[in-house]
Amino acid sequence: MKRRQHLALACFLAAVFAASELIVRPVPVVAGPIAPREGWEIRQSGKSYAALLESLRAAIAAEGMGLVTEAGPTETAKARGVTIPGNRVVGVFRNDFAVRVLGLSTAAMIEAPIRFYVTEGPDGKGWLSWKRPSFVFKPYAAEGGAGLAATASELDAIFLAIATRALAATP
C-alpha cells in the first residue's frame, strides 16, 4: 500500500512540475502586421518602434490634442521575463470635442479617447494604426445626427495630421 502512495505522489509531483514549466517558461510571441480592415488606417514607419512612439507623442501635442491614456503589455511582460514586440495603445482626445460629443450622443462618449496603436514589426520598425473617428462614431449616427458626423469628420482630419506628422522622417 505504501508503494502505491509513493507512486501516486510521484505522479502528482511530476504533473505539477510539468505544469509549472508551462507557466514559468517564456513563450515567444510573434505576431505579424495588422491586416487591413474596415475603418482602419495602418501605416508602416521607417522609424524604430521607440522613435515612432516618441514622434507620436510630440505630434499629438503639436496638433493641439491631448494624450489622455497610454497602455501596453511590453514592459510588464519584460518584468515577468517574457520578451514581446513593442505594443502601445495611445488614447487621444480634447475637452471641447468631449463636450460637443456629449451634447450629441451620451452613448458615443464611451469611444473617447480615440486610440492610436503603435506596434513593433519583426525588423524593429514601428507601425502606426488607428480607427478613423468617423468609423468609431458610426454606430451612434442615428442618435448624434449631422452634428456628430461633422465632429467625427473634423477628428478624421486631425488624426490624419497627427499620423502624418508622427510618420514624417523628422519630428
N, CA, C and O of each residue as an XYZ file, in Angstrom:
684
protein
N       0.822     -1.194      0.000
C       0.000      0.000      0.000
C       0.861      1.250      0.000
O       0.581      2.212     -0.715
N       1.900      1.227      0.801
C       2.765      2.394      0.889
C       3.418      2.688     -0.469
O       3.613      3.844     -0.845
N       3.747      1.620     -1.187
C       4.374      1.785     -2.502
C       3.424      2.503     -3.469
O       3.861      3.338     -4.261
N       2.142      2.183     -3.406
C       1.148      2.847     -4.256
C       1.057      4.335     -3.928
O       0.960      5.167     -4.831
N       1.087      4.667     -2.659
C       1.028      6.067     -2.249
C       2.244      6.830     -2.766
O       2.125      7.962     -3.234
N       3.411      6.203     -2.677
C       4.627      6.845     -3.190
C       4.540      7.042     -4.700
O       4.951      8.078     -5.224
N       4.002      6.043     -5.393
C       3.854      6.136     -6.841
C       2.861      7.238     -7.201
O       3.099      8.016     -8.124
N       1.754      7.301     -6.472
C       0.753      8.341     -6.717
C       1.347      9.724     -6.456
O       1.133     10.658     -7.228
N       2.088      9.841     -5.366
C       2.732     11.114     -5.050
C       3.746     11.492     -6.121
O       3.824     12.656     -6.513
N       4.508     10.543     -6.589
C       5.497     10.808     -7.640
C       4.811     11.263     -8.924
O       5.282     12.190     -9.582
N       3.712     10.623     -9.281
C       2.959     11.027    -10.485
C       2.394     12.436    -10.319
O       2.445     13.253    -11.238
N       1.855     12.703     -9.126
C       1.311     14.031     -8.852
C       2.390     15.106     -8.964
O       2.177     16.139     -9.598
N       3.531     14.868     -8.358
C       4.629     15.838     -8.403
C       5.150     16.023     -9.824
O       5.507     17.136    -10.212
N       5.196     14.959    -10.591
C       5.626     15.071    -11.990
C       4.653     15.941    -12.772
O       5.072     16.752    -13.598
N       3.358     15.781    -12.521
C       2.351     16.592    -13.206
C       2.466     18.058    -12.804
O       2.375     18.947    -13.651
N       2.666     18.309    -11.519
C       2.832     19.689    -11.043
C       4.070     20.318    -11.665
O       4.029     21.466    -12.108
N       5.159     19.583    -11.701
C       6.391     20.096    -12.296
C       6.186     20.420    -13.774
O       6.619     21.472    -14.245
N       5.535     19.531    -14.499
C       5.288     19.755    -15.932
C       4.421     20.989    -16.133
O       4.684     21.792    -17.028
N       3.394     21.149    -15.313
C       2.520     22.314    -15.425
C       3.276     23.593    -15.092
O       3.081     24.615    -15.750
N       4.130     23.549    -14.084
C       4.881     24.752    -13.714
C       5.839     25.158    -14.821
O       6.091     26.347    -15.012
N       6.368     24.207    -15.541
C       7.246     24.518    -16.675
C       6.483     25.306    -17.726
O       7.029     26.231    -18.328
N       5.222     24.947    -17.954
C       4.408     25.653    -18.940
C       4.094     27.067    -18.481
O       4.029     27.985    -19.298
N       3.902     27.246    -17.197
C       3.555     28.558    -16.664
C       4.771     29.472    -16.614
O       4.662     30.650    -16.955
N       5.908     28.969    -16.203
C       7.091     29.786    -15.972
C       7.906     30.022    -17.240
O       8.482     31.097    -17.407
N       7.963     29.060    -18.114
C       8.805     29.164    -19.300
C       8.294     30.276    -20.218
O       7.115     30.291    -20.571
N       9.168     31.200    -20.607
C       8.756     32.248    -21.534
C       8.341     31.650    -22.874
O       9.003     30.766    -23.418
N       7.243     32.153    -23.379
C       6.739     31.710    -24.666
C       6.982     32.834    -25.664
O       6.545     33.961    -25.431
N       7.665     32.556    -26.764
C       7.899     33.626    -27.727
C       6.580     34.099    -28.332
O       5.715     33.295    -28.679
N       6.447     35.404    -28.448
C       5.247     35.989    -29.023
C       5.647     36.680    -30.313
O       6.417     37.640    -30.305
N       5.127     36.190    -31.402
C       5.417     36.795    -32.693
C       4.102     36.937    -33.430
O       3.430     35.947    -33.720
N       3.749     38.142    -33.725
C       2.541     38.393    -34.498
C       2.935     39.235    -35.697
O       3.848     40.057    -35.624
N       2.257     39.026    -36.762
C       2.547     39.798    -37.960
C       1.896     41.162    -37.900
O       1.237     41.509    -36.920
N       2.085     41.924    -38.948
C       1.443     43.241    -39.015
C      -0.083     43.101    -38.980
O      -0.630     42.040    -39.284
N      -0.734     44.156    -38.617
C      -2.195     44.161    -38.589
C      -2.698     44.117    -40.028
O      -2.255     44.887    -40.879
N      -3.615     43.218    -40.280
C      -4.189     43.083    -41.623
C      -5.154     44.234    -41.889
O      -5.781     44.746    -40.962
N      -5.274     44.641    -43.144
C      -6.242     45.695    -43.475
C      -7.647     45.289    -43.013
O      -8.046     44.129    -43.115
N      -8.370     46.268    -42.509
C      -9.737     46.009    -42.074
C     -10.550     47.288    -42.204
O     -10.000     48.388    -42.225
N     -11.837     47.133    -42.288
C     -12.726     48.267    -42.496
C     -12.563     49.312    -41.395
O     -12.538     48.989    -40.207
N     -12.455     50.567    -41.814
C     -12.409     51.678    -40.878
C     -11.054     51.974    -40.275
O     -10.912     52.936    -39.520
N     -10.049     51.165    -40.593
C      -8.713     51.331    -40.013
C      -7.770     51.977    -41.007
O      -7.913     51.825    -42.220
N      -6.805     52.699    -40.467
C      -5.641     53.178    -41.215
C      -4.444     52.454    -40.612
O      -4.282     52.421    -39.392
N      -3.616     51.880    -41.457
C      -2.449     51.121    -40.996
C      -1.251     51.583    -41.805
O      -1.229     51.437    -43.027
N      -0.255     52.141    -41.128
C       0.905     52.709    -41.821
C       2.206     52.163    -41.250
O       2.401     52.121    -40.035
N       3.083     51.750    -42.141
C       4.417     51.324    -41.726
C       5.298     52.561    -41.620
O       5.160     53.503    -42.400
N       6.187     52.549    -40.666
C       7.099     53.666    -40.442
C       8.522     53.232    -40.749
O       8.865     52.054    -40.650
N       9.338     54.200    -41.123
C      10.764     53.934    -41.266
C      11.491     54.092    -39.942
O      12.699     53.874    -39.859
N      10.754     54.471    -38.912
C      11.335     54.710    -37.583
C      11.258     53.446    -36.736
O      10.433     52.563    -36.973
N      12.129     53.386    -35.756
C      12.031     52.300    -34.786
C      10.733     52.470    -34.000
O      10.134     53.546    -33.991
N      10.315     51.406    -33.350
C       9.121     51.455    -32.509
C       9.227     52.597    -31.492
O       8.301     53.398    -31.360
N      10.349     52.671    -30.776
C      10.533     53.693    -29.735
C      10.514     55.096    -30.328
O       9.906     56.001    -29.756
N      11.172     55.286    -31.467
C      11.201     56.608    -32.102
C       9.813     57.006    -32.593
O       9.428     58.170    -32.480
N       9.059     56.054    -33.136
C       7.700     56.354    -33.600
C       6.812     56.739    -32.427
O       6.023     57.679    -32.532
N       6.928     56.037    -31.326
C       6.132     56.358    -30.146
C       6.453     57.766    -29.650
O       5.550     58.525    -29.299
N       7.719     58.105    -29.622
C       8.136     59.454    -29.220
C       7.594     60.503    -30.196
O       7.102     61.549    -29.773
N       7.684     60.226    -31.489
C       7.173     61.156    -32.506
C       5.660     61.310    -32.404
O       5.133     62.404    -32.601
N       4.961     60.220    -32.097
C       3.509     60.291    -31.946
C       3.136     61.205    -30.787
O       2.246     62.043    -30.920
N       3.800     61.052    -29.667
C       3.517     61.917    -28.513
C       3.718     63.390    -28.871
O       2.901     64.239    -28.513
N       4.799     63.685    -29.573
C       5.075     65.069    -29.981
C       4.029     65.561    -30.976
O       3.599     66.712    -30.900
N       3.617     64.708    -31.901
C       2.632     65.093    -32.919
C       1.269     65.376    -32.297
O       0.564     66.285    -32.736
N       0.898     64.613    -31.289
C      -0.376     64.832    -30.602
C      -0.398     66.238    -30.009
O      -1.374     66.970    -30.172
N       0.661     66.607    -29.332
C       0.752     67.946    -28.741
C       0.793     69.018    -29.824
O       0.131     70.049    -29.702
N       1.561     68.785    -30.875
C       1.702     69.776    -31.949
C       0.378     70.035    -32.661
O       0.153     71.136    -33.164
N      -0.490     69.043    -32.710
C      -1.793     69.206    -33.364
C      -2.875     69.660    -32.386
O      -4.058     69.677    -32.726
N      -2.466     70.028    -31.169
C      -3.399     70.603    -30.207
C      -4.345     69.614    -29.541
O      -5.392     70.004    -29.024
N      -3.985     68.351    -29.552
C      -4.825     67.345    -28.910
C      -4.185     66.909    -27.592
O      -3.024     67.216    -27.319
N      -4.954     66.197    -26.792
C      -4.446     65.732    -25.511
C      -4.152     64.248    -25.526
O      -4.934     63.455    -26.051
N      -3.020     63.874    -24.947
C      -2.693     62.464    -24.756
C      -3.373     62.064    -23.449
O      -2.924     62.444    -22.367
N      -4.446     61.307    -23.552
C      -5.300     61.009    -22.411
C      -4.897     59.718    -21.701
O      -4.921     59.648    -20.472
N      -4.529     58.700    -22.473
C      -4.163     57.410    -21.885
C      -3.029     56.770    -22.675
O      -2.826     57.054    -23.855
N      -2.301     55.903    -21.993
C      -1.284     55.064    -22.634
C      -1.285     53.733    -21.914
O      -1.297     53.679    -20.684
N      -1.272     52.670    -22.680
C      -1.212     51.338    -22.076
C      -0.568     50.370    -23.052
O      -0.710     50.495    -24.268
N       0.138     49.410    -22.495
C       0.753     48.390    -23.333
C       1.359     47.291    -22.481
O       1.763     47.535    -21.344
N       1.425     46.088    -23.019
C       1.913     44.946    -22.256
C       3.424     44.745    -22.293
O       3.939     43.917    -21.541
N       4.143     45.461    -23.128
C       5.558     45.167    -23.376
C       6.405     45.233    -22.109
O       7.145     44.294    -21.813
N       6.307     46.315    -21.365
C       7.146     46.497    -20.185
C       6.777     45.512    -19.074
O       7.656     44.980    -18.397
N       5.486     45.274    -18.889
C       5.055     44.338    -17.853
C       5.485     42.915    -18.196
O       5.905     42.156    -17.322
N       5.377     42.563    -19.466
C       5.828     41.229    -19.891
C       7.325     41.074    -19.636
O       7.782     40.028    -19.176
N       8.082     42.127    -19.941
C       9.534     42.084    -19.727
C       9.854     41.858    -18.249
O      10.770     41.106    -17.917
N       9.104     42.503    -17.375
C       9.321     42.333    -15.936
C       9.051     40.894    -15.498
O       9.583     40.433    -14.488
N       8.219     40.189    -16.270
C       7.928     38.782    -15.979
C       8.895     37.845    -16.684
O       8.789     36.626    -16.552
N       9.842     38.411    -17.437
C      10.806     37.580    -18.147
C      10.364     37.160    -19.531
O      10.970     36.279    -20.140
N       9.304     37.789    -20.033
C       8.781     37.462    -21.359
C       9.081     38.628    -22.295
O       8.755     39.776    -21.994
N       9.692     38.330    -23.409
C      10.003     39.371    -24.385
C       8.968     39.334    -25.497
O       8.785     38.313    -26.159
N       8.294     40.463    -25.694
C       7.337     40.592    -26.791
C       7.664     41.860    -27.560
O       8.299     42.765    -27.018
N       7.240     41.940    -28.812
C       7.480     43.156    -29.586
C       6.785     44.356    -28.944
O       5.803     44.202    -28.217
N       7.304     45.548    -29.221
C       6.702     46.771    -28.706
C       5.236     46.858    -29.086
O       4.855     46.523    -30.207
N       4.413     47.311    -28.144
C       2.976     47.317    -28.338
C       2.387     48.358    -27.399
O       2.461     48.204    -26.180
N       1.807     49.412    -27.948
C       1.317     50.510    -27.105
C       0.040     51.090    -27.695
O      -0.037     51.336    -28.899
N      -0.949     51.306    -26.858
C      -2.185     51.968    -27.243
C      -2.152     53.363    -26.627
O      -1.915     53.519    -25.430
N      -2.393     54.369    -27.456
C      -2.313     55.760    -27.017
C      -3.666     56.423    -27.280
O      -4.085     56.568    -28.429
N      -4.341     56.823    -26.202
C      -5.651     57.458    -26.317
C      -5.520     58.961    -26.468
O      -4.777     59.614    -25.736
N      -6.263     59.502    -27.440
C      -6.155     60.920    -27.791
C      -7.550     61.541    -27.844
O      -8.469     60.976    -28.438
N      -7.699     62.701    -27.222
C      -8.957     63.450    -27.309
C      -8.706     64.859    -26.793
O      -7.580     65.216    -26.448
N      -9.769     65.654    -26.745
C      -9.660     67.022    -26.244
C     -11.009     67.397    -25.644
O     -12.050     66.947    -26.121
N     -10.994     68.210    -24.613
C     -12.212     68.506    -23.871
C     -13.303     69.146    -24.717
O     -14.475     68.810    -24.547
N     -12.960     70.057    -25.624
C     -14.017     70.685    -26.421
C     -14.733     69.659    -27.298
O     -15.935     69.777    -27.534
N     -14.004     68.659    -27.781
C     -14.656     67.588    -28.536
C     -15.531     66.746    -27.615
O     -16.620     66.328    -28.007
N     -15.067     66.496    -26.401
C     -15.852     65.719    -25.441
C     -17.182     66.408    -25.150
O     -18.230     65.763    -25.137
N     -17.136     67.706    -24.920
C     -18.355     68.460    -24.628
C     -19.298     68.418    -25.827
O     -20.506     68.237    -25.670
N     -18.740     68.585    -27.019
C     -19.544     68.543    -28.244
C     -20.203     67.174    -28.436
O     -21.399     67.086    -28.712
N     -19.416     66.115    -28.286
C     -19.954     64.766    -28.472
C     -21.034     64.479    -27.428
O     -22.077     63.917    -27.759
N     -20.795     64.856    -26.185
C     -21.796     64.638    -25.138
C     -23.108     65.347    -25.444
O     -24.181     64.842    -25.112
N     -23.030     66.506    -26.072
C     -24.240     67.234    -26.446
C     -25.013     66.564    -27.568
O     -26.186     66.867    -27.786
N     -24.367     65.664    -28.274
C     -24.988     64.994    -29.423
C     -25.396     63.556    -29.124
O     -26.424     63.083    -29.608
N     -24.591     62.866    -28.328
C     -24.866     61.463    -28.002
C     -24.076     61.070    -26.760
O     -22.853     60.939    -26.806
N     -24.775     60.885    -25.666
C     -24.108     60.450    -24.441
C     -23.428     59.100    -24.656
O     -22.311     58.883    -24.186
N     -24.090     58.208    -25.353
C     -23.534     56.868    -25.586
C     -22.232     56.914    -26.376
O     -21.344     56.094    -26.145
N     -22.107     57.850    -27.295
C     -20.914     57.927    -28.148
C     -19.651     58.236    -27.348
O     -18.547     57.908    -27.783
N     -19.804     58.861    -26.191
C     -18.616     59.228    -25.405
C     -17.854     58.024    -24.870
O     -16.713     58.163    -24.429
N     -18.468     56.844    -24.902
C     -17.721     55.661    -24.460
C     -16.541     55.386    -25.383
O     -15.614     54.671    -25.002
N     -16.563     55.935    -26.568
C     -15.489     55.715    -27.539
C     -14.282     56.627    -27.304
O     -13.224     56.427    -27.900
N     -14.445     57.624    -26.440
C     -13.336     58.545    -26.178
C     -12.513     58.033    -25.005
O     -13.084     57.500    -24.054
N     -11.220     58.173    -25.040
C     -10.444     58.753    -26.130
C     -10.323     57.783    -27.305
O     -10.372     56.565    -27.133
N     -10.167     58.338    -28.474
C      -9.933     57.527    -29.669
C      -8.452     57.171    -29.675
O      -7.608     57.974    -29.276
N      -8.152     55.973    -30.126
C      -6.808     55.439    -29.903
C      -5.963     55.274    -31.158
O      -6.449     54.932    -32.235
N      -4.689     55.531    -30.968
C      -3.653     55.118    -31.915
C      -3.048     53.841    -31.351
O      -3.036     53.620    -30.140
N      -2.548     53.007    -32.252
C      -1.942     51.736    -31.848
C      -0.562     51.666    -32.483
O      -0.435     51.624    -33.707
N       0.472     51.655    -31.649
C       1.857     51.590    -32.125
C       2.362     50.176    -31.857
O       2.347     49.700    -30.722
N       2.810     49.515    -32.922
C       3.314     48.147    -32.795
C       4.693     48.048    -33.428
O       5.069     48.850    -34.283
N       5.428     47.051    -32.988
C       6.789     46.835    -33.483
C       6.814     45.634    -34.418
O       6.377     44.540    -34.058
N       7.331     45.854    -35.622
C       7.461     44.765    -36.578
C       8.682     43.915    -36.273
O       9.500     44.281    -35.429
N       8.811     42.778    -36.957
C       9.954     41.884    -36.736
C      11.307     42.551    -36.993
O      12.330     42.126    -36.457
N      11.301     43.601    -37.819
C      12.543     44.321    -38.129
C      12.830     45.445    -37.141
O      13.812     46.169    -37.301
N      11.979     45.601    -36.112
C      12.166     46.656    -35.122
C      11.524     47.976    -35.514
O      11.497     48.911    -34.714
N      11.011     48.065    -36.729
C      10.361     49.298    -37.191
C       8.951     49.383    -36.619
O       8.292     48.372    -36.379
N       8.512     50.619    -36.409
C       7.193     50.840    -35.853
C       6.107     50.890    -36.904
O       6.333     51.310    -38.039
N       4.938     50.460    -36.514
C       3.726     50.566    -37.315
C       2.747     51.435    -36.539
O       2.654     51.335    -35.316
N       2.016     52.288    -37.254
C       1.018     53.150    -36.626
C      -0.344     52.813    -37.219
O      -0.536     52.857    -38.434
N      -1.276     52.479    -36.353
C      -2.628     52.126    -36.789
C      -3.630     52.914    -35.964
O      -3.360     53.291    -34.824
N      -4.786     53.156    -36.556
C      -5.877     53.778    -35.820
C      -7.182     53.550    -36.562
O      -7.208     53.356    -37.777
N      -8.249     53.580    -35.807
C      -9.574     53.549    -36.417
C      -9.942     54.995    -36.718
O      -9.773     55.872    -35.870
N     -10.440     55.244    -37.916
C     -10.878     56.603    -38.243
C     -12.016     56.997    -37.291
O     -12.938     56.211    -37.071
N     -11.954     58.201    -36.732
C     -13.022     58.627    -35.830
C     -14.420     58.513    -36.448
O     -15.375     58.186    -35.743
N     -14.553     58.775    -37.747
C     -15.867     58.638    -38.386
C     -16.358     57.188    -38.325
O     -17.562     56.949    -38.239
N     -15.448     56.232    -38.367
C     -15.809     54.822    -38.232
C     -16.163     54.503    -36.775
O     -17.121     53.779    -36.504
N     -15.387     55.044    -35.856
C     -15.620     54.806    -34.424
C     -16.999     55.313    -33.999
O     -17.696     54.654    -33.227
N     -17.389     56.484    -34.502
C     -18.660     57.086    -34.096
C     -19.843     56.659    -34.961
O     -20.977     57.048    -34.678
N     -19.610     55.881    -35.991
C     -20.669     55.458    -36.913
C     -21.858     54.777    -36.222
O     -22.998     55.038    -36.605
N     -21.640     53.919    -35.225
C     -22.797     53.278    -34.574
C     -23.748     54.261    -33.878
O     -24.867     53.890    -33.525
N     -23.317     55.484    -33.682
C     -24.120     56.473    -32.967
C     -24.714     57.518    -33.918
O     -25.225     58.543    -33.467
N     -24.650     57.267    -35.215
C     -25.072     58.236    -36.233
C     -26.543     58.621    -36.099
O     -26.886     59.797    -36.216
N     -27.404     57.658    -35.858
C     -28.831     57.968    -35.757
C     -29.110     58.894    -34.577
O     -29.932     59.805    -34.673
N     -28.429     58.660    -33.482
C     -28.631     59.478    -32.286
C     -27.940     60.832    -32.407
O     -28.506     61.856    -32.026
N     -26.719     60.837    -32.936
C     -25.921     62.065    -32.984
C     -26.157     62.937    -34.197
O     -25.812     64.118    -34.191
N     -26.742     62.369    -35.239
C     -27.097     63.128    -36.429
C     -25.920     63.773    -37.146
O     -24.774     63.337    -37.039
N     -26.252     64.833    -37.883
C     -25.258     65.535    -38.706
C     -24.165     66.174    -37.852
O     -23.019     66.278    -38.290
N     -24.506     66.596    -36.653
C     -23.504     67.216    -35.782
C     -22.399     66.246    -35.391
O     -21.223     66.612    -35.374
N     -22.774     65.012    -35.077
C     -21.777     64.004    -34.723
C     -20.953     63.624    -35.949
O     -19.744     63.415    -35.849
N     -21.602     63.536    -37.094
C     -20.875     63.221    -38.332
C     -19.854     64.312    -38.642
O     -18.735     64.012    -39.057
N     -20.229     65.570    -38.443
C     -19.303     66.684    -38.698
C     -18.140     66.664    -37.705
O     -16.993     66.898    -38.085
N     -18.430     66.389    -36.456
C     -17.376     66.307    -35.439
C     -16.417     65.167    -35.759
O     -15.201     65.327    -35.662
N     -16.963     64.026    -36.138
C     -16.130     62.872    -36.492
C     -15.259     63.179    -37.704
O     -14.097     62.777    -37.756
N     -15.816     63.884    -38.668
C     -15.050     64.261    -39.865
C     -13.905     65.209    -39.499
O     -12.799     65.092    -40.027
N     -14.178     66.130    -38.607
C     -13.136     67.042    -38.127
C     -12.025     66.255    -37.417
O     -10.840     66.531    -37.602
N     -12.422     65.288    -36.616
C     -11.440     64.446    -35.927
C     -10.661     63.568    -36.907
O      -9.476     63.310    -36.693
N     -11.310     63.107    -37.977
C     -10.596     62.345    -39.017
C      -9.402     63.140    -39.526
O      -8.294     62.616    -39.643
N      -9.645     64.418    -39.829
C      -8.574     65.275    -40.365
C      -7.463     65.472    -39.336
O      -6.283     65.465    -39.686
N      -7.832     65.645    -38.084
C      -6.829     65.841    -37.027
C      -6.015     64.566    -36.821
O      -4.792     64.633    -36.693
N      -6.664     63.424    -36.788
C      -5.936     62.164    -36.602
C      -5.002     61.888    -37.772
O      -3.896     61.382    -37.582
N      -5.444     62.218    -38.981
C      -4.564     62.054    -40.137
C      -3.366     62.997    -40.027
O      -2.244     62.611    -40.352
N      -3.595     64.227    -39.574
C      -2.491     65.187    -39.400
C      -1.508     64.698    -38.334
O      -0.295     64.820    -38.505
N      -2.023     64.151    -37.248
C      -1.145     63.603    -36.200
C      -0.303     62.471    -36.775
O       0.910     62.426    -36.573
N      -0.948     61.565    -37.485
C      -0.230     60.419    -38.058
C       0.814     60.871    -39.065
O       1.940     60.373    -39.060
N       0.450     61.806    -39.923
C       1.383     62.304    -40.939
C       2.606     62.917    -40.278
O       3.738     62.679    -40.698
N       2.367     63.703    -39.249
C       3.472     64.339    -38.521
C       4.335     63.289    -37.810
O       5.563     63.369    -37.845
N       3.700     62.317    -37.174
C       4.441     61.280    -36.440
C       5.272     60.410    -37.380
O       6.367     59.976    -37.023
N       4.755     60.158    -38.568
C       5.438     59.289    -39.525
C       6.496     60.012    -40.353
O       7.314     59.370    -41.013
N       6.484     61.341    -40.321
C       7.456     62.120    -41.100
C       8.878     61.751    -40.684
O       9.132     61.368    -39.543
N       9.787     61.877    -41.631
C      11.190     61.487    -41.384
C      11.812     62.256    -40.231
O      12.622     61.708    -39.482
N      11.441     63.515    -40.083
C      11.967     64.313    -38.969
C      10.807     64.700    -38.071
O       9.715     64.985    -38.563
N      11.022     64.717    -36.763
C       9.925     65.028    -35.828
C       9.378     66.426    -35.987
O       8.458     66.814    -35.267
